[in-house]
Amino acid sequence: MKKNNSYIIILLSILSILSYACSLNTPNPSLTNTNNTPSSVPTSTSSASSFTFIPIPTVSNSPVNDIEIGENLIDNPGAEIQDTKKDAPANWIQNSFGNIESVFSWGTQDPFSGKKYLSISVNKHTDGDAKWYFAPKTLKVNSWYKYSEVYRSNVKTRFTYLIDNPNKPQTNFPEVWKVDPSDSWNEASFRFYIMSKETSHRSIMHIIDRQGWLDTDEHKLIEIKPHPLPFPVVSITFDDIKKTAVSIGLPELEKRGIKGTFFITKNLVLNPDNSNADMVAVSKLVKQKHEIGSHSATHSYLAEMTPDKINDEMSESIKFLKEDLTIYPKGIAYPFGDFSDIVGQKAKTYFYYARTTLDGFNDALFDQYKLKIKSVNNKTTSEQLIEWVDEAKQTSTWLILLFHDLGDPNPVNEYMVPTAYFTTLLDYIQKQNIAVMTVSEAIEKLRGISIN
């Protein structure tokens, strides 16, 4: 009898230990979320609207702050000084183009500081845009800069570079930042890097491209200390998904043992046209264990939607990917690169990261919900691709490349990239011994976290 009691005691002890071990892997309902992680993970349900959620662990973001070097490079940053030859702010230039009716003014009503500010009103708009910009400054190559200003506007607006090179007229105006409307003065800031072979004589343009108004004040451009990552990383991503991403991109990646990240739109896959991949093709990506991300349900402008519609776009996409492809997407790529503060908040509810179409390299201060990219299209040269890889290696940053279509050169198809450029790029990356990771894998390695 004593022997049997001993067996029972031992058995109960083992069960107790196993129960405790299992509890370590059970989500804790009391965990609170921060702005840096999805607040929940959908469980299996019959419809997108009936998803139930459980909390998940938190993820740290942007561990250090910028360190400024030197003084503000913009002359007359508060637009207080008058030009000696006209009744306008010194050092500031106004410009508009397209079918647009715009009024530029030197505002005085309720300035942020001082007595004046820059103002634009767009009364009619069909196409084109309007902007003030400071006289271009010569910046240092191989250097990081931070631009900031305070603004107020009744419409969403965006930022791009003015690159001043008389020998090479600017044809590409990449979007580098965007901001939501704000009735009161609000700060906007972003960071950027000047590559070694880039034209460094440039300005920053805050653009309004729709009917509305925009005021800006206290503009600042300053060099900042670099924040390199522990090691350089390259990620290969595809959006939509085009047939050639699977028929050409997949086998070329597999030949080299490289895994890519493919952001898939539900409606484009379920109702493919002549250019988009179908379910059979997309299933090959899953089988080969490439990362699958969300590109929304209908490929619409998310920032133009109501909060409920944004929820539908994201949850319907997740439901499709879970039920039809048996995967849960860790991230989303915003269709058209269109996002807002509300869209970003929704993304944090469903995903661990969000990839934008904002131009740039990602360093140690990267925001995993505003990941920057280098967009590859029919105007991108093979030399540019090599330069981007070299810069990522030199600066120890994370280069995310965005592709759509692969094939023969096609000047009509904006998104068509010659296959030879793609394969040359992959071979060059491998020769440089640079880590090539999916987007979620890079976040895990660089932030030292697990997002499985």
Secondary structure, DSSP 8 states (H G I E B T S, - for coil): -HHHHHHHHHHHHHHHHHHHHHHHTS--TT----TTS-S-EE---SSGGG--EE---------S---EES----SSTTS-SB-SSSSSBTTEEEEEESSEEEEEEEE-SS-SSSS-EEEEEEEEESS-EEEEEE--EE--TTEEEEEEEEEEESS-EEEEEEE--TTS------EEEEE--EEEEEEEEEEEEE-TTS--EEEEEEEB-SSEEEEEEEEEEEEE-----SS-EEEEEEEETBHHIIIIIHHHHHHTT---EEEE-HHHHHS--SSB--HHHHHHHHHTT-EEEE--SS---GGGS-HHHHHHHHHHHHHHHHHHH----SEEE-GGG---HHHHHHHHHH-SEEEEEEES-B-TT--TTSEEEEE--TT--HHHHHHHHHHHHHHT-EEEEEE-EEES--SS-TTEEEHHHHHHHHHHHHHTT-EE--HHHHHHHHHT----
